[in-house]
Amino acid sequence: MIRSMLRGSRYLVLAAVFGAIAAAFALFSYGFVRTMLIVWQTLSDPQLSSKGGKLLMLAFIEIFDLFLLGTVLLIMGVSLYTLFVDTRMKLPGWLQANSFDDLKINLVAVVIVVMGVTFLGHVVAWDGETDLLRIGLATSLMTAVLTLFLWVAKGARAKAQEAKGHDVATAPAED
């Protein structure tokens, strides 16, 4: 009884799967509507100036950030589903997460990109008063730490896969 209850508990992750996919849908929908509104506003009343162009770039950078985060949530939702619920589901190689560590690596890689896009947004919106140096240093420090994490995690994963391959290669053949 306990064994079947524990086996069934993997379906609890469906709450996270549906939550992540719903959040992704909300971000994609909001980003799409914002994009259409900005395109409409730009075409109906173009602000053909340096400042207008800068504001338009900033708006689209912020929207891209929404799409990027939506994509991360979608990938996390699908990956959680394939890790816990349906391990036989076929996914493209770039979307596959074969372990919880793969999921963390994918998440950290995208967080680095989101931080870069966010910093770019600060640069484009710079009003001369914001301390870009501090923001840049903080972003650089976090990027370096997360990159170090990725490097260590990928190295550990490669060693584990190498050891697993070595174990299979040296295992005695069954007759």
C-alpha positions, -999 to +999 in steps of 0.1 A: +000+000+000+027+025+009+047+015-022+018+022-045+010+055-026+046+066-031+046+055-067+015+076-073+029+106-055+049+114-086+017+128-100+018+156-075+043+173-098+014+178-122+005+209-101+039+224-110+036+212-146+001+228-151+012+259-131+043+264-153+024+259-185-004+283-174+022+309-164+039+304-198+006+309-216-001+340-196+034+355-204+031+346-241-004+361-243+005+392-225+037+396-246+017+391-279-010+416-269+017+442-259+036+436-292+004+442-312-004+473-292+031+487-296+031+479-334-003+496-337+008+527-318+040+529-337+022+527-371-006+551-361+015+577-344+052+572-352+077+591-330+104+594-355+131+607-332+161+593-314+141+592-282+112+575-299+134+548-313+151+543-280+117+539-263+106+515-290+137+494-285+132+493-248+096+482-251+106+453-274+135+443-251+110+441-222+086+421-243+113+397-254+121+393-217+085+381-212+087+357-241+120+344-228+106+338-193+075+322-208+098+298-228+117+289-197+084+281-178+072+260-208+105+241-209+104+235-172+068+223-173+074+199-201+107+187-186+091+181-152+063+161-169+088+139-188+109+134-157+081+124-133+050+114-152+057+101-188+094+092-193+086+077-227+074+110-242+096+119-273+110+154-273+136+172-294+171+169-281+173+205-270+142+201-248+151+168-232+160+168-195+172+133-184+176+142-148+168+169-122+203+182-127+197+187-164+166+207-155+187+229-131+214+234-157+188+245-183+172+269-159+205+285-148+216+289-185+184+308-193+186+329-161+220+341-173+204+352-206+175+369-188+199+388-166+218+399-198+186+410-215+175+429-183+208+446-181+205+456-217+171+471-209+188+492-182+214+504-207+189+514-233+167+531-207+196+549-190+187+584-180+221+594-168+212+591-132+210+554-126+242+539-115+249+515-144+283+505-130+267+489-099+240+472-119+266+460-144+290+447-116+261+429-099+250+414-131+286+404-140+291+388-106+259+368-107+267+357-143+302+346-133+289+326-103+262+310-123+286+302-152+309+286-126+280+265-114+272+254-150+309+246-156+310+225-124+276+208-130+284+200-166+318+186-156+302+164-129+276+152-153+302+144-179+322+124-153+291+105-142+282+096-178+318+086-185+318+064-153+284+049-164+298+042-198+330+027-183+309+005-160+288-008-189+320-014-210+338-034-183+307-053-171+309-090-177+289-102-206+258-123-197+255-156-214 
